[in-house]
């Protein structure tokens, strides 16, 4: 590549332009009406039927609460208009065909030598023994999200709304944990009522034992998995 004899101000402008191409949406000045974009997201656009933002919506697809810190503006626009071009890890469509003749279509959440867990398009989790599965068809890379069909203003407003999502914000109205008006008093943690599970380990002894009797040896076999969470991009942290 040859050197370019350019004025300093032009070099600065060129460098700024190149940097901006890689800036995440949160660091960009995106035109559009964020309020109208939010209304479209939770309303006629039906985006919230699959995606969640700050606890609102459905968790079938990726949570978008912090998408502006993960993608550039162009990547957000591409995800809306060409969803198959960049599929979030863990959200490629799979179809499991069972020996019973049934099929389960959705996202593969985990797999071992013995079983596979698939989350269907309604969010229900299906733990399946591989003995009951005849085939898992991943097919070609495809997204279950349809391409956005909206006019130019709606697209721009939606991009502006998503470009402002920098993470779940704390609610200033929530009282501090030592405030008498909310939280759990330490005296209650120290002397819990029978059956209370007030800390991660149950109580201060940390034995994770509950004296509740609704689940016992007679009905424990009726328990089933209701929810699972797949950590995004976990493979990149493997040695």
C-alpha positions in Angstrom: 0.0 0.0 0.0 1.5 3.3 -1.0 1.7 6.2 1.5 -0.7 9.1 0.9 0.4 12.7 1.1 -2.8 14.1 2.6 -3.4 17.2 4.8 -3.6 16.5 8.5 -7.3 17.4 8.8 -8.2 15.0 6.0 -6.2 12.2 7.7 -8.1 12.9 10.9 -11.4 12.8 9.2 -10.5 9.6 7.4 -9.4 8.0 10.6 -12.6 9.1 12.4 -14.7 7.6 9.6 -12.9 4.3 9.7 -13.3 4.1 13.5 -17.0 4.9 13.2 -17.5 1.9 10.9 -16.6 -0.4 13.9 -18.3 1.6 16.6 -21.2 -0.2 18.5 -24.6 1.4 18.1 -24.4 2.8 21.7 -21.5 5.0 20.6 -23.3 6.2 17.5 -25.6 9.1 16.9 -28.6 7.3 15.2 -31.4 9.5 13.8 -35.0 8.4 14.3 -37.7 8.6 16.9 -36.8 6.1 19.7 -40.3 6.5 21.3 -42.0 5.5 18.0 -39.5 2.7 17.6 -40.4 1.4 21.1 -44.1 1.6 20.3 -43.6 -0.4 17.1 -41.4 -3.0 18.9 -44.0 -3.7 21.5 -47.0 -3.1 19.3 -47.6 -3.6 15.6 -44.1 -4.9 14.9 -44.8 -7.8 17.3 -41.0 -8.0 18.1 -41.8 -8.5 21.7 -43.6 -11.8 20.9 -40.1 -13.3 20.6 -37.7 -10.8 22.2 -37.3 -9.3 25.6 -36.2 -5.9 26.6 -35.6 -5.0 30.2 -37.9 -7.8 31.4 -40.7 -6.9 29.0 -41.7 -9.3 26.1 -41.0 -13.0 25.5 -37.7 -14.8 25.9 -38.1 -17.1 22.9 -35.4 -15.2 20.9 -32.3 -13.4 22.2 -32.7 -10.8 24.9 -32.1 -7.4 23.3 -31.7 -5.4 26.5 -28.0 -4.6 25.7 -27.9 -5.1 22.0 -26.6 -1.5 21.4 -23.4 -2.5 23.2 -23.0 -5.7 21.1 -23.8 -4.7 17.5 -23.1 -1.8 15.2 -25.9 0.2 13.7 -25.4 -1.6 10.3 -25.5 -4.9 12.0 -28.7 -4.1 13.8 -30.3 -3.0 10.5 -29.0 -6.2 8.8 -30.5 -8.3 11.6 -33.9 -6.8 11.0 -33.9 -6.9 7.2 -31.7 -10.0 6.6 -32.0 -12.1 9.8 -30.3 -15.2 8.2 -27.1 -13.2 7.5 -26.0 -13.2 11.1 -27.7 -15.7 13.5 -27.0 -15.3 17.2 -25.2 -18.4 18.6 -27.6 -20.9 20.0 -30.5 -19.7 17.8 -30.1 -21.7 14.6 -33.3 -23.7 13.9 -33.2 -27.5 14.5 -35.9 -30.1 14.1 -35.9 -33.3 16.2 -37.8 -36.2 14.8 -39.0 -38.7 17.5 -39.7 -42.4 17.3 -43.3 -41.6 18.3 -43.7 -39.8 15.0 -43.8 -36.4 16.6 -41.4 -33.5 15.8 -40.0 -30.8 18.0 -38.8 -27.6 16.2 -36.8 -24.9 17.9 -33.4 -24.1 19.4 -30.9 -26.7 20.7 -30.0 -25.6 24.2 -27.7 -28.5 25.2 -26.7 -32.0 24.2 -24.9 -34.8 25.9 -24.2 -38.4 24.9 -27.6 -39.3 26.3 -30.0 -36.5 25.8 -30.7 -33.2 24.0 -32.7 -30.2 25.3 -34.7 -28.2 22.7 -36.6 -25.0 23.4 -39.6 -24.8 21.1 -41.0 -21.6 19.4 -43.4 -21.0 22.3 -40.6 -21.1 24.8 -41.3 -24.5 26.2 -38.3 -26.6 27.1 -38.2 -30.3 25.8 -35.6 -32.5 27.5 -35.4 -35.5 25.1 -33.6 -38.8 25.6 -31.6 -39.6 22.5 -33.0 -43.1 22.6 -36.4 -41.5 21.7 -34.9 -39.4 18.9 -34.4 -40.7 15.4 -32.8 -37.6 13.8 -31.9 -34.0 14.6 -32.0 -32.0 11.5 -30.1 -28.7 11.6 -30.6 -28.2 7.9 -29.0 -25.2 6.3 -28.2 -22.2 8.4 -31.5 -20.4 8.8 -33.2 -18.0 11.1 -36.7 -18.5 12.5 -37.0 -14.7 12.6 -38.9 -13.3 9.5 -37.4 -10.4 7.7 -38.9 -7.1 8.8 -41.6 -5.7 6.6 -42.0 -2.0 7.4 -41.7 1.3 5.7 -38.6 3.4 5.8 -39.6 5.5 8.8 -40.7 2.5 10.9 -37.4 0.8 10.1 -35.3 3.9 11.1 -37.3 4.4 14.3 -36.9 0.8 15.3 -33.1 1.0 14.6 -33.0 4.1 16.7 -34.8 2.4 19.6 -32.6 -0.7 19.5 -29.5 1.5 19.2 -30.4 3.0 22.6 -30.6 -0.3 24.4 -27.4 -0.3 26.5 -28.5 -2.8 29.3 -31.1 -3.2 32.0 -31.2 0.0 34.0 -31.7 0.0 37.8 -35.0 1.4 39.0 -34.2 4.3 41.3 -37.6 3.8 43.0 -36.5 0.4 44.4 -35.5 0.9 48.1 -32.2 -0.1 49.5 -32.1 -3.5 51.1 -31.6 -2.1 54.5 -34.6 0.2 54.1 -37.5 -0.8 56.4 -39.9 -0.3 53.5 -38.5 -3.1 51.4 -36.0 -5.9 51.0 -35.5 -8.7 53.6 -34.5 -7.9 57.1 -31.4 -9.7 58.3 -33.2 -10.9 61.4 -35.5 -12.8 59.2 -32.6 -14.4 57.3 -31.0 -15.2 60.7 -34.2 -16.8 62.0 -36.2 -18.0 59.0 -39.7 -19.4 59.2 -40.1 -23.0 58.3 -39.9 -23.4 54.5 -38.5 -20.0 53.8 -35.7 -20.0 51.2 -34.2 -16.5 51.6 -30.6 -16.9 50.4 -28.9 -18.7 47.6 -28.1 -21.7 49.9 -31.4 -21.7 51.6 -30.3 -20.5 55.0 -27.1 -19.5 56.8 -26.1 -23.1 57.4 -25.7 -23.5 53.6 -26.9 -27.0 53.5 -29.7 -26.3 50.8 -32.1 -28.5 52.7 -35.9 -27.7 52.7 -38.3 -29.3 55.2 -41.2 -28.8 52.8 -43.0 -32.1 52.0 -44.9 -31.3 48.8 -42.1 -33.2 46.9 -41.4 -36.7 48.2 -40.3 -40.1 47.1 -43.8 -41.0 45.7 -44.1 -38.0 43.4 -40.5 -36.9 42.7 -40.5 -38.8 39.4 -43.2 -36.4 38.1 -40.9 -33.4 38.2 -39.9 -32.1 34.8 -37.6 -29.4 33.4 -39.5 -26.1 32.9 -36.7 -23.7 32.1 -33.0 -23.6 31.0 -30.6 -20.9 30.2 -27.8 -21.3 27.6 -24.8 -19.0 28.1 -24.1 -17.1 24.8 -20.8 -17.6 23.1 -19.6 -20.1 25.7 -17.4 -21.9 23.2 -15.1 -19.0 22.8 -14.0 -19.3 26.5 -12.9 -22.9 26.1 -9.1 -23.5 26.1 
